[in-house]
Amino acid sequence: MKDIRPLSVNLALTRKCNYNCRFCFGRLCELDREPEDARVLGIPGILAGIGCRKLTFEGGEPLLNPRLGDLLKVSRQCGLVTSVVTNGSLVTKLWLETYAPYLDWLGVSLDSSNERVEKELGRGNGGHVARVSKVASWCHELGISLKINTVVTSLNCDEDLKDTILELRPDRWKVFQVLLLNGENKERARDLAIGNRRFLGFQRRNRAVRDSGINFVAESSEMMLGSYVMALPDGRFFSNREGRHVFGRSSMIDVGVMAALREVGWDVGKFLARGGVYDYSRRNEIKGGESISKKGSSMSREAASRIQSHADKSGTNQGFKARAQSAAESNEK
């Protein structure tokens, strides 16, 4: 079967973090040896060359990697849509002003409107909610698209966060059922696990934000397994599809994207089902008082159809097909 080239890739830049979230599964042992050379700066061009549209920088806390700024600039030069996933604590207005020309999306973590709950989860020592509010206001001021990421656990699954989310006004709100991985967080976060019923209850309680134009996306722990294309700074891919992290041996820098990705694989059907195909484009860049659309940023119907075609040929069920078709049509509007 012909390999399908990924439209979206997550690049884990570091395992270092200034927070200690109990449910975190990004403490990757393979990142103990973060490469010191500049080869990582070649990754955006390699990915763009095979048709990738969006590159997300994550961690750990990606702002702790000194190459993040250069990677954003290189990615923009390559025509990629860029995203940074951060806890928000190290984001300053100066940093956002500096990199606004190269940054399309900022994903910020917020799990509760209650500072006590955030502290108990390990998101700082108090003040996290207020910090996220400040970062959100800067994103709106600078025209950077904002995504809020919420991990739903036993400590926050009964919360109604609608009012908080409406105040933050993100373009996209993504809620994740807490995922436990062997070798990462399974033991220390076992008490945070919730079943599907409680996760569905959280969705029902909060999804009305859609009525205000916020893209509400819910992702179960099962849907997360194997559905992301994830890479390390040395160019190797890794996967969580087996309930633990599995790392490839070869780097895309040396053998190419598809050969390296083939070593760990990815689940295209789940990628479609979790809404991985959508309009990646930034709302607009504000520059000199004028609104400037980002050329080439929006998701094309052809790109979405390429992924859908694979789902058809591989026997992926009709539910996946419908999701891909809906995404393709919405991106035409």
C-alpha positions in Angstrom: 0.0 0.0 0.0 1.3 3.5 -0.9 2.6 5.5 2.0 0.5 8.5 3.0 2.5 11.7 3.7 1.5 13.5 6.9 -0.1 16.9 6.8 0.7 17.7 10.4 3.8 16.8 12.5 4.6 17.4 16.1 8.3 18.1 16.9 9.2 17.5 20.6 12.0 19.9 21.3 12.9 19.1 24.9 11.8 17.1 27.9 12.7 20.0 30.2 9.8 21.8 31.9 9.4 24.3 34.7 6.1 22.7 35.7 5.5 19.2 37.1 2.2 18.1 35.7 1.2 14.8 37.2 -0.4 13.5 34.0 2.5 14.5 31.7 3.6 11.9 29.2 6.2 14.1 27.5 9.2 13.3 29.8 10.8 11.4 27.0 14.0 9.6 28.0 15.2 9.8 24.4 15.5 13.6 24.8 18.1 13.2 27.5 20.6 13.6 24.7 19.2 16.7 22.9 21.4 17.3 19.8 23.7 20.3 20.0 24.2 20.6 16.3 22.1 22.7 13.9 20.7 19.7 11.9 17.3 20.2 13.6 17.0 23.4 11.6 16.8 21.3 8.4 13.7 19.4 9.6 11.1 22.1 8.6 12.4 22.1 5.0 12.4 18.3 4.8 8.8 18.1 6.0 7.6 20.9 3.7 9.2 19.1 0.8 7.0 16.1 1.2 3.8 18.1 1.5 3.5 18.6 5.3 1.4 21.7 6.0 1.7 22.3 9.8 4.6 21.9 12.2 3.8 22.0 16.0 6.6 22.5 18.5 6.1 20.9 21.9 7.9 19.5 24.9 8.3 19.4 27.8 8.2 23.2 27.6 9.4 24.2 24.1 10.3 27.8 25.2 13.2 26.2 27.2 14.8 25.1 23.9 17.0 28.0 22.6 16.5 27.0 19.0 12.7 27.5 19.0 12.9 31.0 17.6 15.1 30.0 14.7 12.9 27.0 14.0 9.8 29.3 13.8 11.7 31.5 11.3 12.9 28.6 9.2 9.4 27.0 9.2 7.9 30.3 8.0 10.4 30.5 5.2 9.5 27.0 4.1 5.8 27.9 4.0 4.7 25.8 6.9 1.9 26.8 9.3 3.5 27.0 12.8 2.2 26.1 16.2 3.7 26.1 19.7 2.2 24.2 22.6 3.2 25.7 25.9 2.1 25.9 29.5 2.2 29.7 29.0 4.3 30.6 32.1 7.4 31.6 30.1 5.5 33.5 27.3 6.0 37.2 27.5 4.4 39.9 25.3 7.9 40.8 24.0 8.4 37.2 23.0 5.1 37.1 21.1 5.8 40.5 19.5 9.2 39.2 18.3 7.9 35.9 16.8 4.4 37.0 15.8 5.5 37.2 12.1 6.5 33.5 12.3 3.9 32.0 14.6 0.4 31.1 13.5 -1.0 29.2 16.5 -0.3 29.3 20.2 -1.6 26.3 22.2 -1.9 27.1 25.9 -2.7 24.6 28.6 -5.6 25.2 31.0 -7.4 22.5 32.9 -9.5 24.3 35.4 -10.8 27.7 36.4 -9.7 26.9 40.0 -6.1 27.8 40.8 -6.2 25.2 43.6 -7.0 22.4 41.1 -4.3 23.6 38.7 -1.8 23.6 41.5 -2.8 20.1 42.6 -2.4 18.9 39.0 1.1 20.3 39.0 0.5 23.3 36.8 2.6 25.8 38.7 2.2 27.0 42.2 -0.8 29.3 41.8 -1.5 32.0 39.3 -1.7 29.8 36.3 -5.3 30.7 35.3 -4.5 34.4 35.5 -1.3 33.9 33.5 -3.3 32.1 30.7 -5.8 35.0 30.6 -2.9 37.4 30.1 -1.3 35.3 27.3 -4.7 35.0 25.6 -5.2 38.8 25.5 -1.7 39.2 23.9 -2.6 36.6 21.2 -5.8 38.5 20.4 -3.9 41.8 20.3 -1.2 40.4 17.9 -3.6 38.4 15.7 -2.1 35.0 16.7 -4.7 32.2 16.6 -5.2 30.8 20.1 -5.9 27.2 21.1 -6.7 26.1 24.7 -5.7 22.5 25.6 -7.5 20.9 28.5 -6.7 17.5 30.0 -9.8 16.1 31.6 -9.0 14.1 34.8 -10.8 13.0 38.0 -10.0 16.4 39.5 -11.7 18.5 36.8 -14.2 16.3 34.9 -17.2 17.8 36.7 -16.3 21.4 36.0 -18.3 23.8 33.8 -15.6 25.8 32.1 -17.8 27.5 29.5 -17.6 31.0 31.1 -13.8 30.8 31.4 -13.4 29.7 27.8 -15.7 32.4 26.6 -13.7 35.0 28.4 -10.5 33.6 26.8 -12.0 33.5 23.3 -9.8 30.8 21.8 -10.3 29.9 18.1 -10.1 26.2 19.1 -10.6 24.4 22.4 -9.3 20.9 22.6 -10.2 18.6 25.5 -8.3 15.4 26.1 -9.3 12.4 28.2 -6.2 11.9 30.4 -3.9 9.3 28.7 -1.8 6.9 30.7 1.3 5.5 29.1 3.6 2.7 30.3 7.0 4.1 31.2 5.7 7.7 31.4 2.8 8.6 33.7 0.8 5.4 34.3 1.8 4.9 37.9 1.9 8.4 39.2 -1.3 9.5 37.4 -3.4 6.4 37.9 -5.7 8.2 40.4 -6.4 10.9 37.7 -7.9 8.4 35.2 -11.5 8.7 34.2 -13.8 6.4 32.2 -15.6 7.3 28.9 -18.9 8.2 30.7 -17.3 10.9 32.8 -15.4 12.2 29.8 -18.7 12.4 27.8 -20.3 14.2 30.7 -17.6 16.9 30.5 -18.2 17.2 26.8 -22.0 17.6 27.2 -21.5 20.2 29.9 -19.0 22.4 27.9 -19.6 21.9 24.2 -22.1 24.8 24.0 -19.2 27.1 23.4 -19.6 26.1 19.8 -22.6 28.4 19.7 -20.2 31.3 20.2 -18.0 30.2 17.3 -15.3 28.4 19.3 -14.2 25.1 17.6 -14.7 22.6 20.4 -12.8 19.3 19.8 -12.9 16.3 22.2 -10.3 13.5 22.0 -10.5 10.3 23.9 -7.4 8.5 25.2 -8.0 5.7 22.7 -8.2 8.2 19.8 -4.8 9.7 20.8 -2.9 6.4 20.5 -1.1 6.3 17.2 -2.9 9.2 15.6 -0.1 11.8 15.8 3.0 11.9 13.7 5.7 12.8 16.3 9.4 13.5 15.9 12.5 14.2 17.9 15.1 16.9 17.2 17.5 14.3 15.7 14.9 13.6 13.0 13.7 10.2 14.3 9.9 9.6 14.7 8.2 8.0 17.7 4.7 6.7 18.4 2.5 5.8 21.4 0.3 3.4 19.5 1.1 0.5 21.7 0.3 2.3 25.0 4.0 3.2 25.4 6.5 5.3 23.5 8.3 3.4 20.7 11.2 5.2 18.9 12.4 4.8 15.4 16.1 4.1 14.6 16.6 6.2 11.5 16.4 9.9 11.1 14.4 11.7 8.4 17.5 13.8 7.9 19.4 10.8 6.7 16.8 8.5 5.1 13.9 10.7 4.2 10.5 11.3 5.9 8.6 8.2 4.7 11.4 5.7 5.3 11.9 7.0 8.9 8.2 7.2 9.6 7.6 3.6 8.3 9.6 2.4 11.3 6.9 3.5 13.8 3.9 4.0 11.6 0.8 6.2 12.2 -2.9 5.5 12.2 -4.4 7.6 9.4 -8.0 6.5 10.3 -7.7 7.8 13.8 -6.0 11.0 12.5 -9.2 11.6 10.5 -11.6 10.6 13.2 -10.1 13.0 15.7 -10.5 15.9 13.3 -6.8 16.1 12.3 -7.8 17.7 8.9 -9.1 21.2 9.4 -8.3 24.7 8.3 -4.9 25.2 9.7 -4.6 28.9 8.7 -4.0 31.7 11.1 -6.9 34.1 11.5 -4.8 37.0 10.1 -1.5 38.6 10.8 -1.7 42.2 12.1 1.1 44.3 10.7 1.3 48.0 10.4 -2.4 48.4 11.2 -3.4 46.2 8.2 -4.8 42.7 8.2 -2.6 40.5 5.9 -3.7 37.0 5.1 -1.0 34.3 5.2 -0.4 33.1 1.7 -0.5 29.4 1.4 -1.5 28.8 5.0 -5.0 27.5 4.5 -5.8 23.8 4.1 -6.5 22.8 0.5 -9.3 20.5 -0.5 -6.7 18.4 -2.4 -4.6 17.9 0.7 -7.6 16.8 2.7 -8.8 14.5 -0.2 -5.4 12.8 -0.3 -5.8 11.6 3.3 -9.4 10.7 2.7 -8.4 8.6 -0.3 -6.1 6.5 1.9 -8.9 5.9 4.3 -11.1 4.6 1.5 -8.4 2.3 0.1 -7.3 0.9 3.4 -10.9 -0.1 4.4 -11.3 2.6 7.0 -14.9 2.8 8.1 -17.5 5.2 6.7 -17.4 7.3 9.9 -13.8 8.3 9.1 -14.7 9.0 5.5 -17.5 11.3 6.6 -15.2 13.3 8.9 -12.6 13.8 6.1 -15.3 14.9 3.6 -16.8 17.3 6.1 -13.3 18.8 6.8 -12.6 19.2 3.1 -15.9 20.9 2.5 -15.5 23.3 5.5 -12.1 24.3 4.3 -13.6 25.4 1.0 -15.9 27.9 2.7 
